[in-house]
Structure formats: C-alpha cells, structure tokens
C-alpha cells in the first residue's frame, strides 16, 4: 500500500487536473453556443440564395456553366476540416478514418492544424493548408474554396469535396464526406440545400427579367453560393469541435471526481492502518516492560 504522503500528493494532483478540465469545459460550452448561433444565422441567407437559383434554373441551359459539366474523375480534390487543438475526443480520429479509406488519387487541402499534420505524417498529397480563426471569418474560408475551384476549373482536380464533422447535436458529431462539385443538376442542388435547412423549395413561375441576363447572373451566383456552402460546413465543423471538447472535458472532470473519491478512501484506510499499527506497537511495548 502506498504511503499517506504519496496518496495526498496524488489527490492534490488529481484535484488540480479536475479544476483545469472544469475551466476548459466552461470555455468550450461558451464557444459552442456562439458557434451554433453563427451556423444557424447563415441558414436564412443560404436559403434565399437557393431560392434565387430556383428562379434561374428553368431559364438557363445547365451546360453553360462548368460547375454542372460531368467529366471523368481522375483526381479528386478534398478539403479536410479538422481542429487546431486536441482534447476533443475522437473527433479528428473519425475524420482520419475516412481519409485512410480513400484509395483513389486525391489532392488534399486542409483547414486545421491537426489535419495538415496528419496528411504530412502519412505522406499524402497536401496541396495547401489554411488557418481559420475561431470565429470563422468568411474571407478566410473563401481563400481556401477559391483555390480549390481554380484547380477544378484548370483541370488539376475533377471534384471538390469536403470531409468535416457534421454537427447533429451536442453529443453527436457525424464524420461526413460531402460532395460539392460538380453539381449533378441545378434542381438536385437546390433540393438538397432546402432539405438541409428543413424548408420547402419555393416555386416562382412569374415572368422575370434578369439583367444583364439569366446566364450572366447564374455565372456570378453559383461560385458565390459554393463559397457560402463550404463556409456553412466549416461553421458546422467548428460547432462540432467545441461540442466534442466540452463533452470530453466534462467526462475528464467526472472521472477526476471519481478518482478523488477512490483515493480519499484509500488514504483513510492507510491512515487508519497506520494508527492501528501505532496502537499495537505501544500496547506491545507496555507488555514487554
């Protein structure tokens, strides 16, 4: 049995750890709420843009835009969205599992230090990695998306896909591979956008005049909508990160509390044994005298 001094030291160490994990849990809970609000705030904007696309769809030929052209997939382009820091449970490991299951030629782009480190460590083709602040500015995500879109238009990659932790609720973050480009069709793209936002597609059959023209409006709108779509995915990933970290820190705090209780019991037993031993030694010495 360990000495009472060693047990006291360990109890103190575990209590310090519990204090740290509790503070990290509270910080993660605060950040999670802000990330959830940011993700929800962008849905109305994305829905309005999809309604505009729905109005444009019947008035243009889909073959006019390169995002809608289906071509042979030789090299995939994948954006891996991970965290910059650890202590968030199996969140990143689940994303890496999807990456390791991909056997086709891929060029990777990374948002998050953990993903970039994993891709470099496993000697995968990492084209570029990007740093996105915790509040997820649109301008920083836009740089990553525009580079991938340019590579797509130049023919260096034949798809634009995103691997990210999809936020479902505080306890569930689902690792997801989301195709972005090429779009199967405008109709299916619009339907999918409304399905994710939980709204119905608005059919507007009014006769509209688009200036400078429906094709030109579509040409400008689709790239911006793709930027906004990936931005929403990154916001969802950030909400997942803070949720996973909050749950992991709460679990660590609860385990520390349980361990403190077990160590306190062990300390009391050791202390009682020491007292009993001293009484026996005093009794034995008095008999000997």
C-alpha positions, 0 to 999 in steps of 0.5 A: 500500500502506498504511503499517506504522503504519496496518496495526498500528493496524488489527490492534490494532483488529481484535484488540480487536473479536475479544476483545469478540465472544469475551466476548459469545459466552461470555455468550450460550452461558451464557444459552442453556443456562439458557434451554433448561433453563427451556423444557424444565422447563415441558414436564412441567407443560404436559403434565399440564395437557393431560392434565387437559383430556383428562379434561374434554373428553368431559364438557363441551359445547365451546360453553360456553366462548368460547375454542372459539366460531368467529366471523368474523375481522375483526381479528386480534390478534398478539403479536410476540416479538422481542429487546431487543438486536441482534447476533443475526443475522437473527433479528428480520429473519425475524420482520419478514418475516412481519409485512410479509406480513400484509395483513389488519387486525391489532392488534399487541402486542409483547414486545421492544424491537426489535419495538415499534420496528419496528411504530412505524417502519412505522406499524402498529397497536401496541396495547401493548408489554411488557418481559420480563426475561431470565429470563422471569418468568411474571407478566410474560408473563401481563400481556401474554396477559391483555390480549390475551384481554380484547380477544378476549373484548370483541370488539376482536380475533377471534384471538390469535396469536403470531409468535416464533422457534421454537427447533429447535436451536442453529443453527436458529431457525424464524420461526413464526406460531402460532395460539392462539385460538380453539381449533378443538376441545378434542381438536385442542388437546390433540393438538397440545400432546402432539405438541409435547412428543413424548408420547402423549395419555393416555386416562382413561375412569374415572368422575370427579367434578369439583367444583364441576363439569366446566364450572366447572373447564374455565372456570378451566383453559383461560385458565390453560393459554393463559397457560402456552402463550404463556409456553412460546413466549416461553421458546422465543423467548428460547432462540432469541435467545441461540442466534442471538447466540452463533452470530453472535458466534462467526462475528464472532470467526472472521472477526476471526481471519481478518482478523488473519491477512490483515493480519499478512501484509500488514504483513510484506510492507510491512515487508519492502518497506520494508527492501528499499527501505532496502537499495537506497537505501544500496547506491545511495548507496555507488555514487554516492560 
